[in-house]
């Protein structure tokens, strides 16, 4: 029996075990991860939120006071215009709670910028937000809506009692305003409810579409599946349950090099609520700023330097490269 291939596999497997993410990349490629342009500005409007979800990497909540000011919003609009970046991806917290949110969306759309908003859906029923769905429809905003699962028990367990019912009402409202497989895009986001990886995105999307249509008459364009990142409130949950090391091992063991080309950090710049630049929203929460050779603030935006930058990585990056990846 030939044992050499087995021995080589064992050596390779154990040499990769507990390898730092940056070294894992270098074991596959000669160069570290590098950006491939800047197609999208992702803007975090602040950490205030009407919810406090168990898996939230931002650890957002009603008591958070970080929010983007009007001057930074104006700078973001200038960067979009001056650098011919045609997509604005807005997130939070609940970005809608920022007092300058609608101004940013309106001005961007007036300039022909494609706008994506990441929403928790329940925000539609907060005071002053009653016309939010109509606002999105009027501006043809792409809505990416978080819906942890298609059953009430699972959603309410993660997001609180009544969250599922509000989410369904919001989705029905969006459908009634034209978010039904046309120019107005409606996509959903699934996050696992615990310390496991998401199932096949295609299979789960079929399940969501079948169940939401059958039970509620709801339709949507697509489903994104993301691994829970071991940061923020989910990290606290892992530490409390003494599962952090086990979860990190799971992410590391599921590393898939085929996910590297589709990583979102390779084509976006993330702008924090205070105007600081990051490779992604996850790095923002960890305070991992751009490579020191890059501009650090939106006020110093330099498209050429940013579009070719080395990407700052750490161990949480295994979350975006595990299994089918989070792209």
VMD Tcl script that draws the C-alpha trace (Angstrom):
set ca {
  {0.00 0.00 0.00}
  {1.30 3.47 -0.91}
  {1.43 5.62 2.25}
  {3.17 8.71 0.85}
  {-0.02 10.52 -0.33}
  {-1.59 9.91 3.07}
  {1.49 11.25 4.86}
  {1.54 14.33 2.61}
  {-2.16 14.95 3.36}
  {-1.56 14.64 7.11}
  {1.37 17.06 6.99}
  {-0.57 19.55 4.90}
  {-3.69 19.30 7.07}
  {-1.87 19.83 10.32}
  {0.39 22.57 8.96}
  {-2.74 24.54 8.05}
  {-4.43 23.96 11.39}
  {-4.47 27.14 13.50}
  {-2.73 29.05 10.69}
  {-3.24 32.81 10.76}
  {-5.59 33.96 8.01}
  {-2.98 36.10 6.29}
  {-0.61 33.12 6.17}
  {-3.39 30.88 4.88}
  {-3.78 33.25 1.93}
  {-0.03 33.17 1.27}
  {-0.11 29.38 1.30}
  {-2.37 29.59 -1.78}
  {-1.25 32.80 -3.49}
  {2.11 34.49 -3.79}
  {0.61 37.82 -2.77}
  {-1.70 38.95 0.06}
  {-5.29 39.94 -0.65}
  {-5.47 43.09 -2.75}
  {-8.41 45.22 -3.87}
  {-9.60 45.07 -7.44}
  {-11.14 48.52 -7.85}
  {-13.80 50.42 -5.91}
  {-17.23 49.74 -7.38}
  {-19.29 50.40 -4.26}
  {-19.22 52.80 -1.33}
  {-20.67 51.10 1.72}
  {-21.69 53.70 4.27}
  {-22.52 52.96 7.90}
  {-24.92 55.67 9.08}
  {-24.48 54.78 12.75}
  {-25.07 52.10 15.36}
  {-28.46 53.19 16.69}
  {-31.16 50.60 16.07}
  {-34.68 49.80 17.18}
  {-33.62 46.18 17.69}
  {-30.88 44.30 19.57}
  {-30.49 41.04 17.63}
  {-28.45 38.26 19.21}
  {-26.22 37.78 16.15}
  {-25.58 41.51 15.44}
  {-21.90 42.09 14.65}
  {-22.38 45.84 15.24}
  {-23.95 45.25 18.68}
  {-26.42 47.93 17.62}
  {-29.20 49.13 19.89}
  {-31.46 51.97 20.95}
  {-28.86 53.33 23.37}
  {-26.14 53.89 20.77}
  {-25.39 57.52 19.91}
  {-22.84 57.15 17.10}
  {-24.27 58.63 13.89}
  {-22.94 60.15 10.68}
  {-23.25 63.94 10.57}
  {-24.39 66.12 7.68}
  {-20.86 67.24 6.75}
  {-19.71 63.63 6.32}
  {-22.84 62.85 4.28}
  {-21.97 65.75 1.94}
  {-18.42 64.43 1.60}
  {-19.75 60.97 0.70}
  {-21.91 62.52 -2.02}
  {-18.91 64.42 -3.39}
  {-16.78 61.27 -3.44}
  {-19.46 59.42 -5.41}
  {-19.72 62.24 -7.93}
  {-16.01 62.96 -8.35}
  {-14.90 59.33 -8.69}
  {-17.66 57.97 -10.91}
  {-18.67 55.36 -8.33}
  {-22.20 54.36 -9.27}
  {-23.35 52.30 -6.29}
  {-24.05 53.37 -2.71}
  {-24.70 50.64 -0.12}
  {-26.19 52.04 3.10}
  {-26.15 50.15 6.38}
  {-26.24 50.65 10.16}
  {-27.60 49.89 12.88}
  {-30.89 50.81 11.43}
  {-29.63 53.40 8.92}
  {-33.11 54.92 8.65}
  {-32.77 56.33 12.18}
  {-30.05 58.73 11.10}
  {-31.65 62.17 10.56}
  {-29.67 62.64 7.32}
  {-30.58 59.26 5.85}
  {-33.31 60.42 3.48}
  {-31.22 63.38 2.34}
  {-28.35 61.02 1.40}
  {-30.66 58.65 -0.48}
  {-32.47 61.46 -2.31}
  {-29.32 63.31 -3.39}
  {-27.63 60.11 -4.51}
  {-30.62 59.07 -6.60}
  {-30.85 62.58 -8.10}
  {-27.26 62.07 -9.28}
  {-28.10 58.73 -10.90}
  {-26.41 56.64 -8.21}
  {-27.78 53.14 -7.64}
  {-28.75 52.91 -3.96}
  {-28.96 49.81 -1.78}
  {-30.34 49.98 1.75}
  {-29.92 47.22 4.33}
  {-32.97 47.22 6.57}
  {-34.32 45.14 9.44}
  {-37.95 45.60 8.18}
  {-39.34 46.21 11.68}
  {-38.16 49.82 11.42}
  {-41.13 50.43 9.10}
  {-43.38 50.49 12.18}
  {-41.42 52.95 14.30}
  {-42.73 56.46 14.86}
  {-41.97 58.70 11.90}
  {-41.23 55.77 9.59}
  {-44.78 55.08 8.45}
  {-44.02 56.22 4.87}
  {-40.65 54.48 4.61}
  {-41.82 51.85 2.12}
  {-43.26 54.57 -0.12}
  {-39.98 56.49 0.13}
  {-38.04 53.44 -1.00}
  {-40.45 52.81 -3.86}
  {-40.37 56.43 -5.03}
  {-36.56 56.37 -5.18}
  {-36.34 52.83 -6.65}
  {-34.00 51.81 -3.83}
  {-32.83 48.22 -3.76}
  {-33.89 46.77 -0.41}
  {-31.79 44.11 1.27}
  {-33.88 42.96 4.20}
  {-32.77 40.82 7.11}
  {-35.07 37.87 7.76}
  {-33.26 35.21 9.81}
  {-35.73 32.49 8.78}
  {-39.19 31.97 7.31}
  {-40.83 30.79 10.54}
  {-42.10 32.93 13.41}
  {-40.51 30.97 16.23}
  {-36.99 31.19 14.79}
  {-37.17 34.89 13.94}
  {-38.70 35.95 17.25}
  {-36.14 33.91 19.17}
  {-33.31 35.88 17.56}
  {-34.96 39.30 17.22}
  {-37.66 39.49 19.86}
  {-41.39 38.79 20.09}
  {-43.42 40.28 17.25}
  {-40.45 40.77 14.91}
  {-41.61 38.14 12.44}
  {-45.14 39.52 12.19}
  {-43.81 43.02 11.50}
  {-41.34 41.70 8.95}
  {-44.10 39.92 7.04}
  {-46.26 43.06 7.00}
  {-43.32 45.09 5.71}
  {-42.57 42.61 2.94}
  {-46.21 42.59 1.87}
  {-46.15 46.38 1.75}
  {-43.05 46.38 -0.45}
  {-44.64 43.81 -2.78}
  {-47.71 46.02 -3.10}
  {-45.50 48.95 -4.15}
  {-43.86 47.12 -7.02}
  {-41.09 45.15 -5.35}
  {-42.08 42.06 -7.28}
  {-39.37 40.83 -9.63}
  {-39.02 44.08 -11.60}
  {-36.75 47.14 -11.50}
  {-37.29 47.50 -7.75}
  {-35.14 44.79 -6.21}
  {-36.03 43.08 -2.95}
  {-33.47 40.65 -1.53}
  {-33.46 38.88 1.81}
  {-30.62 37.92 4.14}
  {-30.33 34.73 6.18}
  {-28.03 34.36 9.18}
  {-27.74 31.08 11.09}
  {-29.41 31.25 14.50}
  {-26.48 29.56 16.22}
  {-22.95 28.24 15.91}
  {-23.33 26.52 12.56}
  {-22.68 27.47 8.95}
  {-25.39 28.39 6.48}
  {-26.72 25.65 4.19}
  {-26.53 25.93 0.42}
  {-27.66 29.39 -0.64}
  {-29.55 28.08 -3.67}
  {-31.39 25.40 -1.73}
  {-32.32 27.75 1.11}
  {-33.49 30.42 -1.33}
  {-35.86 27.89 -2.89}
  {-37.20 27.06 0.58}
  {-37.72 30.73 1.45}
  {-39.49 31.46 -1.83}
  {-41.75 28.44 -1.55}
  {-42.72 28.98 2.09}
  {-43.18 32.76 1.99}
  {-45.30 32.52 -1.16}
  {-47.39 29.65 0.15}
  {-47.99 31.08 3.62}
  {-48.12 34.83 2.95}
  {-48.18 35.45 -0.81}
  {-44.78 37.16 -0.60}
  {-42.25 37.19 -3.44}
  {-38.67 38.46 -3.56}
  {-35.69 38.44 -5.91}
  {-32.93 36.57 -4.11}
  {-31.51 35.37 -0.81}
  {-28.04 36.02 0.58}
  {-26.62 33.68 3.22}
  {-23.93 34.90 5.60}
  {-21.99 33.19 8.34}
  {-22.29 34.84 11.73}
  {-19.10 36.77 12.31}
  {-17.30 36.12 15.63}
  {-17.43 39.79 16.60}
  {-19.83 42.13 18.35}
  {-22.83 40.66 20.15}
  {-22.36 37.22 18.56}
  {-18.82 37.03 19.95}
  {-20.19 37.80 23.41}
  {-22.70 34.97 22.94}
  {-19.91 32.58 21.95}
  {-17.77 33.55 24.93}
  {-20.69 33.18 27.32}
  {-21.36 29.67 26.03}
  {-17.62 28.84 25.97}
  {-17.93 28.15 22.25}
  {-15.62 30.78 20.74}
  {-12.68 28.46 20.13}
  {-14.93 25.72 18.77}
  {-16.67 28.13 16.38}
  {-13.37 29.56 15.15}
  {-12.15 26.01 14.50}
  {-15.31 25.36 12.49}
  {-14.76 28.44 10.34}
  {-11.11 27.62 9.82}
  {-11.81 23.99 8.91}
  {-14.39 25.15 6.35}
  {-12.01 27.55 4.60}
  {-12.71 27.50 0.86}
  {-10.11 29.14 -1.43}
  {-12.73 29.38 -4.20}
  {-14.45 32.15 -2.24}
  {-11.50 34.54 -2.44}
  {-12.26 36.08 -5.84}
  {-15.79 37.03 -4.76}
  {-14.93 38.64 -1.43}
  {-16.77 41.94 -1.02}
  {-13.69 43.68 0.40}
  {-12.03 43.43 -3.01}
  {-14.45 45.87 -4.63}
  {-15.85 48.10 -1.91}
  {-14.72 50.75 0.53}
  {-16.54 50.86 3.85}
  {-17.04 54.29 5.40}
  {-17.67 54.43 9.13}
  {-20.20 56.79 10.73}
  {-17.28 59.14 11.54}
  {-15.83 59.12 8.01}
  {-12.98 56.69 8.70}
  {-12.26 54.24 5.87}
  {-12.20 50.46 6.21}
  {-12.00 47.40 3.96}
  {-15.38 46.16 5.22}
  {-18.06 46.77 7.83}
  {-16.64 43.96 9.99}
  {-13.19 45.58 10.13}
  {-14.92 48.81 11.08}
  {-16.42 47.26 14.20}
  {-13.02 45.83 15.16}
  {-11.25 49.14 14.53}
  {-9.05 47.60 11.82}
  {-8.39 50.57 9.56}
  {-6.93 50.47 6.06}
  {-3.32 49.67 5.35}
  {-1.19 52.55 6.66}
  {-0.12 53.49 3.11}
  {-3.76 54.31 2.24}
  {-5.92 57.38 2.92}
  {-7.60 56.90 6.28}
  {-10.56 59.28 5.98}
  {-13.27 59.97 3.42}
  {-11.91 63.54 3.34}
  {-8.68 62.13 1.83}
  {-10.35 59.78 -0.65}
  {-7.96 58.73 -3.42}
  {-9.57 56.33 -5.87}
  {-6.38 55.04 -7.49}
  {-4.59 54.25 -4.25}
  {-7.67 52.69 -2.70}
  {-8.51 50.58 -5.73}
  {-5.12 48.82 -5.59}
  {-4.70 48.64 -1.81}
  {-3.58 45.70 0.28}
  {-6.53 44.50 2.35}
  {-6.29 44.39 6.14}
  {-7.19 40.91 7.38}
  {-7.50 39.10 10.70}
  {-8.90 35.84 12.02}
  {-12.56 36.88 11.64}
  {-11.98 36.82 7.86}
  {-12.39 33.04 8.05}
  {-16.10 33.86 8.41}
  {-16.27 35.21 4.86}
  {-14.32 32.30 3.36}
  {-16.00 29.39 5.13}
  {-18.01 26.93 3.06}
  {-19.78 28.72 0.21}
  {-18.49 32.04 1.55}
  {-20.16 35.37 2.28}
  {-19.85 37.46 -0.84}
}
mol new
graphics top color blue
foreach p $ca { graphics top sphere $p radius 0.5 }
foreach p [lrange $ca 0 end-1] q [lrange $ca 1 end] { graphics top cylinder $p $q radius 0.2 }
display resetview
